[in-house]
Amino acid sequence: MLAYVVRRTIAIVIMLFAISVLTYLLFFAIPRDPARLTCGKVCTPELISQNRHALGLDRSIAVQYGDFLKGLVVSRDFPDDAELARTHPELIIHCHAPCLGYSPSQQTTINNVMGRAAPVTVTLTAGAFVLWMVVGVGLGVVSAVRRGSVVDKLLLGVSLIGYSFPTFFVGLILYDIVSVKYGLLPSPGYVSPAHDVGGWVSGMLAPWITLALAYTALYVRLTRAKMLDSMAGEYIRTARAKGVRAHRVVLKHGLRASLPPIITIAGLDIAGVLGATAITESVFNLDGIGKTVISAVQEADLPIILVGVLICATVVVVMNFVVDLLYAAIDPRVRYT
């Protein structure tokens, strides 16, 4: 198992390096001058030249990428000008490792930008994930156990309706009608759980429901299908013949056998949910990573867009690795060497 973990870790590092090279080339080796995108409509040749030098865009692509990697490992200064640092040190912005770069539009390091946005996105994603897994898997088990009953048909119908609604529509309904007009849900907004746990939960409840609704509907149907397959197995009939209690047959044998494919999809969904968080954050005006990247696209802030892409890629690669490890923990037949 240890050898497998080491091999996969090395493969992940190589894969992320390749992704970073490709992404960097796509954004900074474009025909259009990236420095032209740093000053909006007030660009002058002098200002473009200053920004190009301050951001290191007047160097070769290989040197720029090397500076980017150096910032990740060590640290970096903006602008990287030894003479300016000696004569006017107050004009130098120091970025500690891992330094993700500098945002021209926000005039601060991307570490500061993502440091403010990451807790919002992590909170939103984690809360929605717990909600859709608990509710979706739970209702899927109920639907499978009550197969063909009114409860089963009702759950399948409701899940189909929930899955058909787009995220922005559900968010607008919860925000404008449920929360604002009728006050059935607390007013949405992010509060740090370190300061107010109750305010954090109440403020994130509507965004959690919005993000989790479509996934909950999907997991109801997915869990039901997997449970029906596992409950038809010979080991289930054997367990029942031995007199094992019904709830133990369902949970210990049926659900456990159904979990590996569900966890696989769940791991990929966590990675893919970052795209949906951008819509949810925009609807509820939450300053998370998704909303930050959308703003960066509108302002042509290439460094933030680059980091946003790398964050998504890293989450996808890492979550695939985590899913493989969970496979071995859930299914004793799976062993890695």
N, C-alpha and C positions, 0 to 999 in steps of 0.2 A: 504493500500500500504506500509506504514512504517513497519508494522508487517511482511509483506512478505519479505521486504528488509533485516530486522534483521535476520529472519529465514534463508534466503539464505546465508547471510554473515557468520553466524555460521556454516552452512553446508559446505561452501567453505573452511573455516579454518580447519574443521575436515578432509575434503577430501584431502587438501594439506598436512596436517600432516601425513595422512596415506600414501600418495604417497611418501613423503620424507623418511619415515621409510622404505618402500619397496625398494625404489631406493638405499638408503644408504646400506641396507643389500645386495642388488645385487652386489654392487661395492666393498664393503669393507669386507664382510663376505665370500669372495670367497676363495677356497682352496689355490690359489697362494698368496704368501706374497705380499701385496701392496707395501711394502717398497722396494722390489726387482725391482719394476718398476720405481723407482725414480732417478736412476743414470745411466741408459742406459747400454752401453757396458763396462764402466769403473768401474763397481761395484766390491767392495771388501767386505769381511765380516765386516770390521770395518766401512766402509762407509754406508753399509746397516743398521748396528746397530745405527749409528749416525742419519741417516734419519728417522729410525723408532721412535727413541726417540724424535727428533725434531718435527715430525708431529703428535706425540701422538698415533702412531700406535702400541705401546707396551702396550696400555691399552685395557680393554675389549671393545667389540663393543658397549655395553650400555653406557659406559663412553665416548667413542669417539663421539657417537651420541649426548650425552648430551652436550659435548663441542661444537659441531656444532650448536646446538640450542642456547647455551649460546652466541656464537659469533653473531648469528642473532639478539639477543635481546640486548646484552650489547656490548662487544668487545672481542678481543682475541689477544694473543701474540704468535709469532712463533720464536723460540720454546717456549713452555710454561714451562719455567724452572726458578723458583724463584732465585736459586743460581746464575745462569748465568746472570739473569737480574740485580742482585746486583753487581756482579764482572765485567761484561762486558756488560753494557747496550747498547753499540753501535751495538752489534750483534743481538739484539732483534728487530724484525719487528712487529710493532703494527698495528693491523687491526681494524678500527673503525666499530661500528655497523651500518647497518647490515653486519657483516663479513661473507663472503661466503667461506672463506678458503684460502689456500696457494697453489700456483702452483710450484711444484718442477722443472719442465722443464723451466719455465720462471723466477723462483726465485723471485717472487713477489706475492703479495696478488691477489686473483681472483677479488677482487673489482677493482684493477687497470687494470687488463686484460679486464674485462667486461665493465669497465668505458670507455676504449678506443674503444671497439668494438660495444657497444650498439648504439651510435649515427649513425653509418653507417647502421646497420640493421634496426633501426627504420626509418631512412630516406628512405632506399630502400623499405621497406614494405609499409610505408605510401604513398609514391609517386606512387608505382605500384598499390596500392589499389584505390587511387583516379582515376588513369588512366583507370583501367579496369572497375570501376563502372560507370564513366561518359561515356566512349566510349561504353562499352558493353551494359549497360542499354539503352543508347540513340539509338544505332543502333538496339537494340532489339525492341524498340517501333516503330521505322521507319519500320522495317521488318514486324511487326504485322499490322500496319496501311496499308502498301502496300502489303498485303497478296496476293500471286499468281502472282505478277508483276515481271518484270525483276530485279528490285531493290531487291525484297525479295529473289529471287533465287540467285542473286549475293552475297548478304550478307550471306546467308546460306552456299553457296559454299566456300566463303573465310573464314568463321568462322570454317568450318570443316577442311580446310587445316591448318589454324593457330593452331587449337587444336591438330592436329596430329604431329606437330613438337616438339621434346623434347627441354627442356630449354637450355641444353648445346649446342645444334646445333644452335639455334637462337642466343645465345650469341656469339658463335664463328663467325657466319656470320656477325653480327653487329660489332663485334670488329675488325676482320681481314680484311673484305672486305669493309663494309660500312664506318667505321670510319678511319681505317688506310690506306687502299689502295685508296679509292675515296674521303675521307674526307667529306662525306655527313652528318655525325654526329660529334660533338665535341669529342675530345679524352676523353675516360672514366676515371674517377678518383674521389675520394671523397675530397671535400673541405668544411670546416665548413661554414654553411650559416651565422654564426656570423661574418665571415671575408670577404666573397665574395659571395653574393647571386647569381650573374650571373654565376660565376664559379661553384657554387654548382649545379645549375640547369643544366648547360651544361655538367658537368662531370657525372651527374647521369642519363642523358636522355637515353642513350643506355641501362644501367642496368634496368631502369624502364620499358622500352619497352620490354626487354627480359623477365622480370618476369611477366609482365602484359599480354603478348600476348595470352598465353593459357587460362588464366582466362577470358580475354576479349571475346574470341571465345565462351567460355562456357556460359557467361552471355548474349551474343546475343541470343543464342538459348533458354536459360532458360527464359529470359524476353519475348521473342516472344511467347513461349508456355503459360506463365502465362497471358500475355496480351490478347491472343486469347480467353482464358477461361473467363476472366473478361469482355471482350467486348461483349460476348454473353449473358450477364446477363440481367435480366428484368429491373434493375435500369438504365442500359445504354440506353435501348430503351425508357424508361420513360424520361430520361434527354433529349434525342434527340427530343422526341415528344413535350417537353416543349419549344423547341427552343434554348436550350443551345448551345453555339458555339462549333464547332468541337474540337478545341484544348483544351477547358476546359473539354469536355467529356473524351478525351483521357488522359489528364494529371491529372485532379482532381479526376475523377471517376475510369477510367480504370487502370491507373498506380498506384494510391494509393491502390486499392484493390489487386494489384499484388505484392506490396512491401513486405508484411510480410514474405512469403516464400523466397523471394530473399534475404532479410536481414538475415534470418536464415542461409542460405547457405554462405552469405558473412561473417558472424561472425565466422563460422567454418573454412572458407577458410583463414581468417586472421591468425587463430591459426595454420593451416596446412601449410601456406606459408613459415614458418620458415625453413622447410626442403628444399624448393625450393631456398630460399635465399642462402643456403650453396653452391649450384651449381653456382648460379649467381655470388656470391662473389668470388668464386674460378676462374671462367672464366675471370672476370674483375679485379682480384687481389685486391679486397676490403677487408680490415681487419675488417670484421664484426663478429658477434657471430657465424654464420654458419661456416665460414672459420676457426675461432679460435677453434671450437669444432672438426672439421676435423683434424686439426693439432694436437690437444690433443689426438685424437684416434690413430694417427700415432706414437705419442711419449708415449702412454700409460699413459697420465697425468689424473689419475682418478678424482681428485677434479674438474678439469674443465669440464670433461665429465658429472660428477654428477650435477654440476650447470647448464650445458646446458640442461640436461633432465628436471630438476626442472623448468627452465624458460619456456620450451615448455609446460609442464603440467600446470603451472600457467596461461599461456596465454589462453590455451584451456578452463580451468575452468572459468576464469574471463570473457572471451568473450561469453560463454554460458549465463552467468548472464546478461551481457550487452544486448544481443539479446532479452532476456525475457523482460527486461525493455523497450526496443525500441518497442516491440510488443504493449505494452499498449499505447505508445505515438502515434503510427501510426494507430492502429485499435481501435476505441472507444468501440468496443464490448468486448475487452479483459480487464478484471479487476482482479487484484490480491488482495486477502484478507488474 
